[in-house]
Amino acid sequence: MAYVVTQNCCNDATCVAVCPVDCIHPTPAEREYKRTEMLYIDPDTCIDCGACSDVCPVDAIVPGDEIAPDIDFYRELNAEYFRHHPRETPLGAHVQPLPLTVATSGVADPPPLRVAIVGSGPSAFYAAEELLARRDIAAEITMFEKLPVAGGLVRFGVAPDHWHTKTVDRVFDRTARREGFTFHLGVEVGRDVTVDELMTHHHAVIHASGAAGDRRLGVPGENLSGSHAAREMVAWYNGHPDHADHTFDLTGHRAVVVGNGNVALDVARILVSDPESLRSTDIADHALSALVDNRIEEVVVLGRRGPEHAACTTPELLALGSLPGIDVLVDGPLHVGMDAPMKMRILADYAGRTPTPGNRRIVLRFGCKPEEVVGVEHVESLIVADTDTGVTEKIVCGLVLRAIGYRGTPIAGLPFDDEAFTVGNVAGRVVVPETSEPVVGQYVAGWIKRGATGVIGTNRYCAAETVESLLDDHRAGRLAAPTASSADLTALVHARRPDALGGGDWRAIDRHEREQGRAAGRPRVKIVDATAAVDVAIASRASR
């Protein structure tokens, strides 16, 4: 029976490259790929070889006859995709070319291309892999991360109960072990070393710093205590060192999340989950302790537009409906036909459900926008207006979370688009917007390049595009050769940051967290204090 892609698909399309019959779509060569929620396997073409399942970094692909009843819906979801999306690429058109093999000419090999990468999230690691795995060039990568641990979005953005998705970090570990890769953790570019200093030691710099800010509602009362960015709560329960000391008022019976994308569903789900169900995850201990005393019984998730515009993905929406002890409801009736998009059919199902006494609730509400956060010193309610009629209503609540989008923050010395919240670029090559002149040697990848869109795997092809721009410039001689050595850079880093960590230290921290996790029946127990992480790494050096 055909294999099936399930909820935790990361979209990195590794499976596409190994499929012998091109049955996995949309491929990165198809227009639909940039907009897709997940990848799909054509049940009429799949030959059940299992190659896709073997390479999937997040274990999202399973044999069709082994699907558990609670996810059987994905068999239909995969089949439906191909009823509405005919194939765009011809059979046999693999979209990921094999690395190039260069014939030996007897001429001495050119010096390696040296690239600094700022950040350690998916886009950073995908860019590093794209360079180090090639056979047509030799590359040396130096990756800088301001925290003592790597992972970016995977470690600090993916919800703790989505542990399958987090297993993509196995791909990153493979990259970090490649010859030519050097890690400097606990080193902040702009504070400990400057971009100009990086350029002295490298041909180019790829900035993959993500999006550390968030969009605001722009309504009165938004700054009241109890009103937060969802980004802050995500970082808090995921153990980001900069957010471990945050507090959230969980004493009220209702919270409101503004926005209905995947981040909104994540925080809503965590807020109403039984803390016992979270004990087996890698949720930060401080967050778990706080959630034990959580009194929130209902989370209202607001969308400004109608249900047909819900920003969450179909897999995430579908997964909500099977959570034990939690009712998922849609405020108001919703009637759709059997030929309606699957997301609408799922919402219609939720709209027809009856609350179960004693259950906690997630209520999805559409067609309303926030007008004012009300309270004296702390949030007491949220005024919302119907987007069609303008009629206002007060929703009593003690916590308001805005989940309306992450936003990038400026990088010193690089042109910044204040509307898109991205660094000005064309295909990853940093350019001055007014003149389109490139900023020589400077590139971007990930959310700081394209905005906070897509899923983890989207960063793979985003990074590949950036690397191709960089290599075009390198081949054309547009990059200046470094004037100082890698050894000089290492000496500089350790002079500025004596406690800087390397790749072996990162793996030591990872082993420690996993060992602690095994003892507690969890994937890992995260170290959330940066100093403690450094201490673990240093203590492990004696045994290496």
Buried (B, 14 or more C-beta within 10 A) or exposed (E): EBBBBBBBBBBBBBBBBBBEEBBBBBBBBBEEBBEBBBBBBBBEBBEEBEBBBEBBBBBBBBEBEEBEEEBEBBBEBBBBBBEEBEBBBEEEEBBBEEEEEEEEEEEEEEEBBBBBBBBBBBBBBBBBBBBBEBEEBBBBBBBBBBBBBBBBBBBBBBBBBBBBBBBBBEBBBEBBEBEBBBBBBBBBBBEBBEBEBBBBBBBBBBBBBBBBBBBEBEBEBBEBEBBBBBBBBBBBBBBBBBBBEBEBBBEBEBBBBBBBBBBBBBBBBBBBBBBEEBEBBBBBBBBBEBBEEBEBBBBBBBBBBEBEEBBBBBBBBBBBBEBEEBBBBBBEEBEBEEEBEBBBBBBBBBBEEEEEEEBBBBBBBBBBBBBBBBBEEEBBBBBBBEBEEEEEEEBEBBBBBBBBBBBBEBBEEBBBBEEEBBBBBEBBBBBEEEEEEBBEBBBBBBBBBBBBEBBBBBBBBBBBBBBBBBBEBBEEEBBEEBEBEBEEBBEBBEEBBEBBBBBEBBBBBBEBBBEBBEEEEBBBBBBBEBEBBBBBBEEBEEEE
